Amino acid sequence: MTIAAVLLAAGAGTRFDGPTHKLLAPWGAGSVFGAALASAASAGLDEVIVVTGAVDLTPVVALAGVDALVVRNERWADGQAMSLRRGMVEAARRGHDALVVGLGDQPSVPAQAWAAVAAADSPIAVARFAVGRRPPVRLADAVWTLLPFTGDAGARELIAARPDLVVDVQVDGDPRDIDTPADLCSDADRQYVEERLGRRPRAPFAVAARTDDGRPAVIANPPLLDDGTPMPTRFWLIDPDLSRAIGTLENAGGVNGVEAELGLDALAVVHERASIERDSLLSTDHVGPRPSGGVGGTRVGVKCLHTHYAAFLAGTGDPVGAWVQARLDESSHHGEVL
């Protein structure tokens, strides 16, 4: 038996009034969709099928390096049922015996939830989180012909109509789906960030890294602000203690030090990679101004250690940020106060 993960990512996301499509909104070190894709791809299923529609997600898939089949639902505007059937038809064409369906706007559903649902021995298996039933849902091929053709209910209609075919699978994780910019972070996060910035953020943001006590340390920004202004800085360090420590490191010649150690050629690769990741969050049909440069908008060398360290904490592997971390660790080891 083979099982495909089917990630539905075709809707318009009309309730999300941010500067990008909700699936391209910032989440962790990447995007909402990128996080959902990473979980589905890490679940150990036989294949990942991504169903797109309103927005082209192939750049995000390519950037993630995930071996996923991307298929477009030309009738995405007709509702989720059509996207589900598009994924089902593709799974059948490729010889799969079951599929596990999840949503591209659920970035915090862990791979373990996908795997647990896939392992269930039932025609239909539904993940049950602490808040109740949510995707992902396992659908054996015996029930595919029972799925609706229209509407946004997807498999929910079949689950409600045939409880005799359904088992619940207890799983851990956060099944929230991102419908509005407010879903990207908590009210407490927004209040703290506003206090740190001294103003309201000019675009929806996500928390990319936290301090040991749970406060936001790094926020992830979209490539465009609410008014369409390009935003070159993807990751912003807002923790005051870390900001002061890195400021001291800069004053001690840290920028020149890391440039000399890493070299301009290696830094050019860092900026190019950051530019590709940031641009992948723009719709492929975007026209108008867009951010330029690499980390923090820089084209050559290092302009600011803070932006590189923020990217490192966000999980991008930024080598300048890694250099900063090593210096901070050395200072802590020697009892220095930064």
Secondary structure as the mmCIF struct_conf table of DSSP 4:
data_model
#
loop_
_struct_conf.conf_type_id
_struct_conf.id
_struct_conf.beg_label_comp_id
_struct_conf.beg_label_asym_id
_struct_conf.beg_label_seq_id
_struct_conf.end_label_comp_id
_struct_conf.end_label_asym_id
_struct_conf.end_label_seq_id
STRN STRN1 ILE A 3 ALA A 9
TURN_TY1_P TURN_TY1_P1 THR A 14 ARG A 15
BEND BEND1 GLY A 18 THR A 20
HELX_RH_3T_P HELX_RH_3T_P1 LYS A 22 LEU A 24
BEND BEND2 ALA A 25 ALA A 25
STRN STRN2 PRO A 26 TRP A 27
TURN_TY1_P TURN_TY1_P2 GLY A 28 ALA A 29
STRN STRN3 GLY A 30 SER A 31
HELX_RH_AL_P HELX_RH_AL_P1 VAL A 32 ALA A 41
TURN_TY1_P TURN_TY1_P3 SER A 42 SER A 42
BEND BEND3 ALA A 43 ALA A 43
BEND BEND4 ASP A 46 ASP A 46
STRN STRN4 GLU A 47 THR A 52
BEND BEND5 ALA A 54 VAL A 55
HELX_RH_AL_P HELX_RH_AL_P2 THR A 58 ALA A 64
TURN_TY1_P TURN_TY1_P4 GLY A 65 GLY A 65
STRN STRN5 ALA A 68 ARG A 72
TURN_TY1_P TURN_TY1_P5 GLU A 74 ARG A 75
HELX_RH_3T_P HELX_RH_3T_P2 TRP A 76 ASP A 78
HELX_RH_AL_P HELX_RH_AL_P3 GLN A 80 ARG A 93
TURN_TY1_P TURN_TY1_P6 ARG A 94 GLY A 95
BEND BEND6 ASP A 97 ASP A 97
STRN STRN6 ALA A 98 LEU A 103
TURN_TY1_P TURN_TY1_P7 GLY A 104 ASP A 105
TURN_TY1_P TURN_TY1_P8 PRO A 107 SER A 108
HELX_RH_AL_P HELX_RH_AL_P4 ALA A 111 ALA A 118
TURN_TY1_P TURN_TY1_P9 ALA A 119 ALA A 119
BEND BEND7 SER A 122 PRO A 123
STRN STRN7 ILE A 124 PHE A 129
TURN_TY1_P TURN_TY1_P10 ALA A 130 VAL A 131
STRN STRN8 GLY A 132 ALA A 140
HELX_RH_3T_P HELX_RH_3T_P3 ASP A 141 LEU A 146
BEND BEND8 LEU A 147 LEU A 147
BEND BEND9 PHE A 149 ASP A 152
TURN_TY1_P TURN_TY1_P11 GLY A 154 ALA A 155
HELX_RH_AL_P HELX_RH_AL_P5 ARG A 156 ALA A 161
HELX_RH_3T_P HELX_RH_3T_P4 PRO A 163 LEU A 165
STRN STRN9 VAL A 166 GLN A 170
BEND BEND10 GLY A 173 GLY A 173
BEND BEND11 THR A 180 THR A 180
HELX_RH_3T_P HELX_RH_3T_P5 PRO A 181 LEU A 184
BEND BEND12 CYS A 185 CYS A 185
HELX_RH_AL_P HELX_RH_AL_P6 ASP A 187 LEU A 197
TURN_TY1_P TURN_TY1_P12 GLY A 198 GLY A 198
BEND BEND13 ARG A 199 ARG A 199
BEND BEND14 ARG A 202 ALA A 203
STRN STRN10 ALA A 206 ARG A 210
TURN_TY1_P TURN_TY1_P13 ASP A 212 ASP A 213
BEND BEND15 GLY A 214 GLY A 214
STRN STRN11 PRO A 216 ALA A 220
BEND BEND16 PRO A 223 PRO A 223
STRN STRN12 LEU A 224 LEU A 224
TURN_TY1_P TURN_TY1_P14 ASP A 226 ASP A 227
BEND BEND17 GLY A 228 GLY A 228
STRN STRN13 PRO A 230 PRO A 230
STRN STRN14 PHE A 235 LEU A 237
HELX_RH_AL_P HELX_RH_AL_P7 PRO A 240 ASN A 251
TURN_TY1_P TURN_TY1_P15 ALA A 252 GLY A 253
HELX_RH_AL_P HELX_RH_AL_P8 GLY A 254 LEU A 262
HELX_RH_AL_P HELX_RH_AL_P9 LEU A 264 ASP A 279
TURN_TY1_P TURN_TY1_P16 SER A 280 LEU A 281
BEND BEND18 LEU A 282 LEU A 282
TURN_TY1_P TURN_TY1_P17 THR A 284 ASP A 285
BEND BEND19 GLY A 288 GLY A 288
BEND BEND20 GLY A 293 GLY A 294
HELX_RH_3T_P HELX_RH_3T_P6 VAL A 295 GLY A 297
BEND BEND21 VAL A 300 GLY A 301
BEND BEND22 LYS A 303 LYS A 303
HELX_RH_AL_P HELX_RH_AL_P10 LEU A 305 LEU A 313
TURN_TY1_P TURN_TY1_P18 ALA A 314 GLY A 315
BEND BEND23 THR A 316 THR A 316
HELX_RH_AL_P HELX_RH_AL_P11 PRO A 319 HIS A 333
TURN_TY1_P TURN_TY1_P19 HIS A 334 GLY A 335
#
